[in-house]
Amino acid sequence: MKTQLIIPAIVLLTATAQAQSTITPQVLQTLQQSYTNSPTDKALRNAVSANSLKSLVLNQENTAVGDTYFNVEVPYSGISDQKSSGRCWLFTGTNVLRAEAMRKFDVSNFFFSQIHLFFYDQLEKSNLFLQGIIDTRSMPIDDQMVRWLFQNPLSDGGTYTGVADLVMKYGLVPQDVMVETYNSNNTSEIDNVLKRKLREFGIALREKAESGAGQKALEQLKTEQLKTIYRMLVLAYGEPVTQFTWAPKDGSGKPKSEPKTYTPLEFYREVCASAGDLYADYVMLMNDPSRPYNKVYEIDYDRHLYDGHNWLYVNLDIEDLKQPVIASLKDSAAMYFSCDVAKCLNSKIGTLDLNNYDYGSLFGTDFGMNKKQRILTFDSGSSHAMTLVAVDLNSDGKPAKWKVQNSWGASNGHAGHLIMTDEWFNEYMFRVVVNRKYCSEQILEILKQKPVKLPAWDPMFAEEK
């Protein structure tokens, strides 16, 4: 009798466990019964199944172009266009620097050539990958670092650190000295071809190492491989100039001075002298609530050049981060800025506002994760770089809204710009680069810490595109 009571109990526990871990017919019936199929639900189903979600959840009370006045704004002109490429980081970096050139030459508009730097970026990243394969040749191919290298041999995305290292090694040229090509404006196809070739070269290096080749022989093979990569880059982007003759022009196209001959490095040093050392004089500030604040972090192997710099940044509370940013704007210094741009973006009017869309009312549920939770669950991260140019301060000196100069063309957003509320800034802004002179003593002291090193595959540190 006692045994007969125990057996049904075990069966009951098994059935309960099954119901909790799998969708049984009983669980499915419960789910089906939870949907009432009311007239309201039917109307919603008809609408949702036949339309873009964004068109249905757009908050109509928030579609007018709001206040576009900013009481603190960096003077500038002109909007760039990265077209169908992931080079926002490069456009943003050169947009920050071009203000120096406009002041230097006393012109109303000026752009640096992005393709000049991009050529070397792709060449340097190819070398970084191939040298990484050599450095990890003793590791098994399924080692996490080796897997990461083969998964990421090349990208058109990047960060400010790449801009700084590339400019200081290869200099700058005006846009009309090296112009864009179809493939620089549409990078996906050539990017895929280059990645395939690099993976092939990586396998060849590992096989040669397995056959007993030493460091010197492997690096000689790498140089031969880079010759192929260089040729492919020249065919797609043209060959970078080593010297050019140029003069600034006025609005009518008339030269403002006698033409002068430069190398790219000479041009950079003359035009951007007041910008200082693009790496040593600047600090990347981050707001990542998933990690402790007031600490310095370094991202291993997250660089553009083998001999370049890894990411290094100070993680700050959002309000502490805003202070040097505002100080920079007050001094007419624009900044490299990156964020999760797709979140709550109304691209038609160019606003980033938490109230732009209302998914909760449509689906009858709340979306309540905070910034830390979104980072930890891979729901949010920095995706796009732009140039921070303005802030509107209220009577208490607190920011009400911000403005960035984008690189999606003048017809996109608000005349090529995006305007973000301060609430949106708090939730989806991730990093900004400021000159050290705008940082507090506290931030400069934090920078003296030994960095906490994070792996290259950390999900928060994907390149901006």
C-alpha positions as CSV (number, residue, x, y, z in Angstrom):
1,M,0.0,0.0,0.0
2,K,2.8,2.3,0.9
3,T,4.6,1.5,-2.4
4,Q,1.5,2.3,-4.4
5,L,1.4,5.8,-3.0
6,I,5.0,6.6,-3.7
7,I,4.8,5.6,-7.4
8,P,2.1,8.1,-8.4
9,A,4.0,10.8,-6.5
10,I,7.1,10.1,-8.7
11,V,5.0,10.2,-11.8
12,L,3.5,13.4,-10.7
13,L,6.9,15.0,-10.1
14,T,8.1,13.9,-13.5
15,A,5.0,15.3,-15.2
16,T,5.4,18.6,-13.3
17,A,9.1,18.8,-14.3
18,Q,8.2,18.1,-17.9
19,A,5.5,20.8,-17.9
20,Q,8.0,23.3,-16.6
21,S,10.8,22.5,-19.0
22,T,9.0,21.7,-22.3
23,I,5.9,22.9,-24.1
24,T,3.5,20.0,-23.4
25,P,0.1,19.7,-25.0
26,Q,-1.3,21.0,-21.7
27,V,1.0,24.0,-21.6
28,L,0.2,24.7,-25.3
29,Q,-3.5,24.6,-24.4
30,T,-3.0,27.1,-21.6
31,L,-1.1,29.4,-24.0
32,Q,-3.8,29.1,-26.6
33,Q,-6.5,29.9,-24.1
34,S,-4.6,33.0,-22.9
35,Y,-5.2,34.7,-26.3
36,T,-8.8,36.0,-26.2
37,N,-9.1,36.9,-29.9
38,S,-11.2,39.9,-29.0
39,P,-12.3,42.4,-31.7
40,T,-9.5,44.6,-30.5
41,D,-7.0,41.7,-30.8
42,K,-8.3,41.0,-34.3
43,A,-7.9,44.6,-35.4
44,L,-4.4,44.7,-34.0
45,R,-3.5,41.4,-35.7
46,N,-4.7,42.7,-39.0
47,A,-2.6,45.9,-38.6
48,V,0.6,44.3,-37.2
49,S,0.7,41.5,-39.8
50,A,0.4,43.9,-42.7
51,N,2.5,46.9,-41.7
52,S,5.9,47.9,-40.6
53,L,6.0,47.9,-36.8
54,K,7.7,51.3,-36.7
55,S,4.8,52.9,-38.7
56,L,2.3,51.5,-36.1
57,V,4.2,52.5,-32.9
58,L,5.3,55.9,-34.1
59,N,4.2,58.4,-31.4
60,Q,2.3,60.9,-33.5
61,E,2.5,63.5,-30.7
62,N,6.3,63.4,-31.2
63,T,6.7,63.8,-34.9
64,A,7.0,67.5,-35.3
65,V,10.5,69.0,-35.6
66,G,11.1,70.4,-32.1
67,D,13.3,73.1,-30.8
68,T,16.4,73.2,-32.9
69,Y,18.1,76.1,-31.1
70,F,21.3,75.3,-29.1
71,N,23.0,77.8,-26.9
72,V,26.4,76.1,-27.0
73,E,27.4,75.1,-30.5
74,V,30.7,74.6,-32.3
75,P,30.9,76.6,-35.6
76,Y,31.2,74.3,-38.7
77,S,29.7,73.7,-42.1
78,G,29.1,70.9,-44.5
79,I,27.8,67.3,-44.1
80,S,29.8,64.2,-45.3
81,D,28.3,61.0,-46.6
82,Q,29.8,57.5,-45.9
83,K,27.4,56.0,-48.4
84,S,27.1,52.2,-48.2
85,S,30.2,51.7,-46.1
86,G,31.0,51.1,-42.4
87,R,33.4,54.0,-42.2
88,C,31.5,56.3,-39.7
89,W,34.5,56.2,-37.4
90,L,36.8,57.6,-40.1
91,F,34.3,60.2,-41.3
92,T,33.8,61.3,-37.7
93,G,37.5,61.4,-36.9
94,T,38.3,63.5,-40.0
95,N,35.2,65.7,-39.4
96,V,36.6,66.6,-36.0
97,L,39.9,67.5,-37.5
98,R,38.6,69.4,-40.5
99,A,37.6,72.3,-38.3
100,E,41.3,72.9,-37.8
101,A,41.8,73.1,-41.6
102,M,38.9,75.5,-42.1
103,R,40.4,77.8,-39.5
104,K,43.9,77.4,-41.0
105,F,42.8,78.2,-44.5
106,D,40.0,80.6,-43.7
107,V,37.5,78.7,-45.9
108,S,33.8,78.0,-45.3
109,N,34.1,74.4,-46.2
110,F,36.8,71.7,-46.3
111,F,37.0,67.9,-46.2
112,F,39.9,65.5,-45.8
113,S,40.1,62.4,-48.0
114,Q,38.7,59.5,-46.1
115,I,39.8,56.9,-48.8
116,H,43.4,57.9,-48.3
117,L,43.3,56.7,-44.7
118,F,40.9,53.8,-45.4
119,F,43.4,52.3,-47.9
120,Y,46.0,52.1,-45.2
121,D,43.5,51.0,-42.6
122,Q,42.7,47.9,-44.7
123,L,46.4,47.2,-45.3
124,E,47.3,47.6,-41.6
125,K,44.3,45.4,-40.5
126,S,45.4,42.8,-43.0
127,N,48.9,42.8,-41.5
128,L,47.4,42.8,-38.0
129,F,45.5,39.6,-38.8
130,L,48.3,37.8,-40.5
131,Q,50.8,38.7,-37.8
132,G,48.2,37.6,-35.2
133,I,48.1,34.2,-37.0
134,I,51.9,34.0,-36.8
135,D,51.8,34.9,-33.1
136,T,49.2,32.3,-32.3
137,R,50.6,29.5,-34.5
138,S,51.3,27.2,-31.5
139,M,47.7,27.4,-30.3
140,P,45.1,24.9,-31.6
141,I,42.8,26.2,-34.3
142,D,39.8,25.9,-32.0
143,D,41.5,28.1,-29.4
144,Q,39.2,31.1,-28.7
145,M,41.8,33.7,-29.8
146,V,42.5,31.9,-33.0
147,R,38.8,31.5,-33.7
148,W,38.3,35.2,-33.1
149,L,41.1,36.1,-35.5
150,F,39.6,33.9,-38.3
151,Q,36.1,35.3,-37.6
152,N,37.4,38.9,-37.8
153,P,40.3,39.1,-40.3
154,L,39.1,42.5,-41.6
155,S,36.4,45.0,-41.2
156,D,35.5,48.5,-42.5
157,G,34.4,49.5,-39.0
158,G,36.6,51.1,-36.4
159,T,37.2,53.4,-33.5
160,Y,38.9,56.7,-32.7
161,T,42.1,54.9,-31.7
162,G,42.4,53.8,-35.3
163,V,41.9,57.3,-36.6
164,A,44.7,58.6,-34.3
165,D,47.2,55.9,-35.2
166,L,46.5,56.1,-38.9
167,V,46.7,59.8,-39.1
168,M,49.9,60.1,-37.2
169,K,51.5,57.3,-39.3
170,Y,50.2,58.2,-42.8
171,G,49.1,61.8,-42.6
172,L,46.1,63.5,-44.3
173,V,45.3,64.8,-47.8
174,P,42.5,67.0,-49.0
175,Q,39.5,65.2,-50.4
176,D,40.1,66.3,-54.0
177,V,43.6,64.8,-53.9
178,M,42.4,61.3,-53.5
179,V,38.7,60.9,-54.4
180,E,36.2,58.1,-53.5
181,T,35.6,55.1,-55.7
182,Y,32.6,52.9,-56.1
183,N,34.1,50.3,-53.8
184,S,35.0,52.8,-51.1
185,N,31.4,53.9,-51.1
186,N,30.2,50.3,-51.3
187,T,32.6,48.3,-49.2
188,S,30.7,45.0,-48.5
189,E,31.7,43.1,-51.7
190,I,35.4,43.9,-51.7
191,D,35.5,43.5,-47.9
192,N,34.2,39.9,-48.3
193,V,36.7,39.1,-51.0
194,L,39.6,40.4,-48.9
195,K,38.4,38.5,-45.8
196,R,38.3,35.3,-47.9
197,K,41.8,35.8,-49.2
198,L,43.2,36.6,-45.7
199,R,41.7,33.5,-44.2
200,E,43.3,31.5,-47.0
201,F,46.6,33.2,-46.2
202,G,46.1,32.5,-42.5
203,I,45.7,28.8,-43.1
204,A,48.9,28.8,-45.3
205,L,50.8,30.5,-42.5
206,R,49.6,27.9,-39.9
207,E,50.5,25.0,-42.3
208,K,54.0,26.4,-42.9
209,A,54.5,26.8,-39.1
210,E,53.3,23.1,-38.6
211,S,55.9,22.0,-41.2
212,G,58.7,23.6,-39.0
213,A,59.1,27.1,-40.4
214,G,60.4,29.7,-37.9
215,Q,59.4,33.3,-37.2
216,K,61.6,34.8,-39.9
217,A,60.3,32.5,-42.7
218,L,56.7,33.0,-41.7
219,E,57.1,36.8,-41.8
220,Q,58.8,36.6,-45.2
221,L,55.7,34.6,-46.4
222,K,53.4,37.2,-44.8
223,T,55.2,40.0,-46.8
224,E,54.6,38.1,-50.0
225,Q,50.9,37.7,-49.0
226,L,50.6,41.4,-48.3
227,K,51.8,42.2,-51.9
228,T,48.6,40.5,-53.1
229,I,46.5,42.4,-50.6
230,Y,48.1,45.7,-51.6
231,R,47.4,45.0,-55.3
232,M,43.7,44.2,-54.5
233,L,43.4,47.4,-52.5
234,V,45.0,49.5,-55.3
235,L,42.5,48.1,-57.8
236,A,39.6,48.8,-55.5
237,Y,40.6,52.2,-54.0
238,G,43.5,53.6,-56.1
239,E,47.0,54.1,-54.9
240,P,47.6,56.7,-52.2
241,V,49.6,59.7,-53.1
242,T,53.1,60.1,-51.6
243,Q,53.3,63.8,-52.6
244,F,50.9,66.4,-53.9
245,T,50.6,70.0,-54.8
246,W,47.6,71.9,-53.5
247,A,46.2,75.3,-52.5
248,P,43.0,76.2,-50.7
249,K,40.2,77.7,-52.8
250,D,37.5,80.2,-52.1
251,G,33.8,79.7,-52.7
252,S,34.1,80.4,-56.4
253,G,37.0,77.9,-56.8
254,K,39.7,80.5,-57.1
255,P,43.0,79.5,-55.3
256,K,43.5,81.6,-52.1
257,S,47.3,81.2,-52.2
258,E,50.2,79.8,-54.3
259,P,50.1,76.0,-54.5
260,K,52.4,74.2,-52.2
261,T,53.8,70.7,-52.3
262,Y,53.3,68.4,-49.4
263,T,53.7,64.8,-48.3
264,P,50.6,63.6,-46.5
265,L,52.4,63.8,-43.1
266,E,53.7,67.3,-43.8
267,F,50.1,68.4,-44.6
268,Y,48.7,66.9,-41.4
269,R,51.5,68.4,-39.3
270,E,51.0,71.9,-40.8
271,V,47.2,71.9,-40.9
272,C,46.4,70.2,-37.6
273,A,49.3,71.4,-35.5
274,S,47.0,72.8,-32.8
275,A,45.3,69.5,-32.4
276,G,48.3,68.1,-30.7
277,D,49.1,64.4,-30.3
278,L,45.9,62.6,-31.4
279,Y,46.5,59.8,-29.0
280,A,48.4,61.1,-26.0
281,D,46.5,64.3,-25.7
282,Y,43.0,62.7,-25.9
283,V,41.0,60.5,-23.6
284,M,38.2,58.1,-24.4
285,L,35.4,58.4,-21.8
286,M,32.9,55.5,-21.5
287,N,29.6,55.0,-19.8
288,D,29.2,51.3,-19.2
289,P,27.1,50.6,-16.1
290,S,27.7,46.9,-16.4
291,R,31.3,47.5,-15.1
292,P,32.6,49.5,-12.1
293,Y,33.0,53.2,-12.7
294,N,36.2,55.2,-12.1
295,K,38.4,52.5,-13.6
296,V,40.6,52.3,-16.7
297,Y,39.9,49.5,-19.2
298,E,41.9,48.2,-22.2
299,I,40.6,46.0,-25.0
300,D,43.1,43.4,-26.0
301,Y,43.9,43.3,-29.7
302,D,41.3,45.8,-30.5
303,R,43.4,48.1,-32.7
304,H,43.9,48.9,-36.3
305,L,47.7,48.7,-36.5
306,Y,49.9,45.9,-35.2
307,D,52.2,48.6,-33.8
308,G,49.2,50.8,-32.8
309,H,47.3,51.3,-29.6
310,N,44.6,49.1,-28.0
311,W,41.5,50.8,-26.8
312,L,42.0,52.5,-23.5
313,Y,39.1,54.3,-21.8
314,V,37.9,55.6,-18.5
315,N,34.5,54.3,-17.4
316,L,32.5,57.1,-15.7
317,D,29.1,57.7,-14.3
318,I,27.0,59.5,-17.0
319,E,26.8,62.8,-15.1
320,D,30.6,62.8,-14.5
321,L,31.2,62.1,-18.2
322,K,29.1,65.1,-19.3
323,Q,31.2,67.7,-17.5
324,P,34.3,67.6,-19.8
325,V,32.1,67.1,-22.8
326,I,30.2,70.4,-22.0
327,A,33.5,72.1,-21.3
328,S,34.8,71.0,-24.7
329,L,31.8,72.3,-26.6
330,K,31.9,75.7,-24.7
331,D,35.5,76.0,-26.0
332,S,34.3,75.3,-29.6
333,A,35.9,71.9,-29.8
334,A,33.8,69.2,-31.5
335,M,34.2,65.6,-30.3
336,Y,34.2,62.0,-31.6
337,F,31.0,60.5,-30.1
338,S,29.4,57.0,-30.4
339,C,26.1,55.5,-29.4
340,D,23.5,52.9,-30.2
341,V,22.0,55.0,-32.9
342,A,19.2,52.7,-34.1
343,K,17.4,52.8,-30.8
344,C,14.4,55.2,-30.9
345,L,15.6,56.9,-34.0
346,N,13.1,58.9,-36.1
347,S,15.3,59.3,-39.1
348,K,12.8,61.4,-41.0
349,I,13.0,64.3,-38.6
350,G,16.4,63.4,-37.2
351,T,15.5,62.9,-33.5
352,L,16.7,60.4,-30.9
353,D,14.0,60.4,-28.2
354,L,12.8,57.7,-25.8
355,N,9.2,58.8,-26.6
356,N,9.5,58.4,-30.4
357,Y,8.0,54.9,-30.5
358,D,5.5,53.1,-28.2
359,Y,5.9,49.3,-28.7
360,G,4.4,48.7,-25.2
361,S,0.9,50.0,-26.1
362,L,0.8,48.0,-29.3
363,F,1.7,44.7,-27.7
364,G,0.2,45.3,-24.3
365,T,3.5,44.8,-22.4
366,D,6.3,46.8,-20.9
367,F,9.9,46.9,-22.2
368,G,11.6,47.7,-18.9
369,M,15.3,46.8,-19.1
370,N,17.8,49.4,-17.9
371,K,21.0,50.3,-19.6
372,K,23.1,47.8,-17.6
373,Q,20.6,45.0,-18.3
374,R,20.5,45.8,-22.0
375,I,24.3,45.6,-22.2
376,L,24.5,42.3,-20.3
377,T,21.9,40.7,-22.5
378,F,23.4,41.9,-25.8
379,D,20.4,44.1,-26.4
380,S,22.4,47.3,-26.7
381,G,25.9,48.5,-27.5
382,S,27.8,51.2,-29.4
383,S,27.1,50.9,-33.1
384,H,27.8,54.2,-34.8
385,A,30.2,57.2,-34.5
386,M,29.2,60.8,-35.1
387,T,30.6,64.3,-34.4
388,L,29.2,65.9,-31.2
389,V,28.8,69.6,-32.0
390,A,26.2,71.2,-29.7
391,V,24.4,71.1,-26.3
392,D,21.5,73.2,-25.1
393,L,21.8,74.0,-21.4
394,N,18.9,75.0,-19.2
395,S,18.9,77.8,-16.7
396,D,20.6,75.5,-14.1
397,G,23.4,74.7,-16.6
398,K,22.1,71.2,-17.1
399,P,21.8,69.7,-20.7
400,A,18.3,69.5,-22.2
401,K,19.4,68.2,-25.6
402,W,22.4,67.5,-27.7
403,K,23.3,67.6,-31.5
404,V,25.6,65.5,-33.6
405,Q,26.8,66.0,-37.1
406,N,26.2,62.7,-38.9
407,S,27.8,61.2,-42.0
408,W,24.7,59.9,-43.8
409,G,24.4,62.9,-46.2
410,A,22.7,66.3,-45.9
411,S,19.3,65.0,-46.8
412,N,19.2,62.5,-43.9
413,G,17.7,63.5,-40.5
414,H,17.6,67.1,-39.6
415,A,19.7,68.6,-42.5
416,G,22.3,65.9,-41.9
417,H,22.2,66.1,-38.1
418,L,20.6,64.2,-35.3
419,I,19.1,65.8,-32.2
420,M,19.0,63.8,-29.0
421,T,17.2,64.4,-25.7
422,D,19.3,64.3,-22.6
423,E,17.2,61.3,-21.5
424,W,18.2,59.4,-24.6
425,F,21.8,60.4,-24.2
426,N,21.8,58.8,-20.7
427,E,20.4,55.5,-22.0
428,Y,22.2,55.0,-25.4
429,M,25.3,57.1,-25.4
430,F,28.4,55.0,-24.8
431,R,31.7,56.8,-25.5
432,V,33.2,60.2,-26.4
433,V,36.8,61.4,-27.0
434,V,37.8,64.6,-25.3
435,N,41.1,66.5,-25.0
436,R,42.8,66.0,-21.7
437,K,42.7,69.7,-20.9
438,Y,38.9,69.5,-20.4
439,C,39.1,66.6,-17.9
440,S,39.0,67.1,-14.2
441,E,42.0,66.2,-12.0
442,Q,39.9,63.2,-10.8
443,I,39.7,61.8,-14.3
444,L,43.4,62.4,-14.9
445,E,44.2,60.6,-11.7
446,I,42.0,57.6,-12.7
447,L,44.0,57.4,-16.0
448,K,47.2,56.6,-13.9
449,Q,45.7,53.3,-12.9
450,K,46.9,50.0,-14.4
451,P,44.2,49.2,-17.0
452,V,41.9,46.2,-16.6
453,K,42.4,44.2,-19.7
454,L,39.3,42.8,-21.5
455,P,39.3,40.3,-24.3
456,A,39.0,41.3,-27.9
457,W,35.7,39.4,-28.2
458,D,34.0,41.3,-25.4
459,P,30.5,42.0,-26.8
460,M,30.5,45.7,-25.8
461,F,33.4,46.6,-28.0
462,A,32.3,45.9,-31.6
463,E,33.6,48.5,-34.1
464,E,31.5,51.5,-35.0
465,K,30.0,51.4,-38.5
